[in-house]
Amino acid sequence: MATLLTMGQAAKNTGLTPKAIRLYELRGLIRTPPRSPGGYRL
């Protein structure tokens, strides 16, 4: 099973900014991530 990361952790691991990851999600380049109960991307 894959480990779920927060947006900040994913950005740090990839060298991207959280804004870039959100843009890629919006453009359909990456799939929509699951959300925590608080609405944070995981």
N, C-alpha and C positions, 0 to 999 in steps of 0.2 A: 504494500500500500504506500502511496506517495505521502510525503510529509507536507502539510499545509503551511505556507509562509504568509506573513503579513505583507502588505504592499511594500513597506520599507525594507523588510528583509529581502524580498525578491529583487527590489531595485539595487540594493547593495551587492547582492550575489551576482547580478548580471551586468552591473556598471551602468545601468540606465537610471533615469529619474522616474519617480512615481508618475509624473505627468506624462512621460513618454509611454509608460505601460498603459495608462488609461486611454491614451490616444490610439495605441495599437488595438486595444479592446474595442474601442468605438468604431474603428475602421474594419473590424472583423479579421485582423491579422492573428489574433489570439482569441481563444474561446473565453466566454464569460466565466469568471471564477466563482466558486461558491462564496457565500457570505456568512459571516458570524452572526449570532443572534442580534448583535448591535449594529449590523449592516456593513461591517468592514470587509473588504475583499480579502480572501484567503487564498 
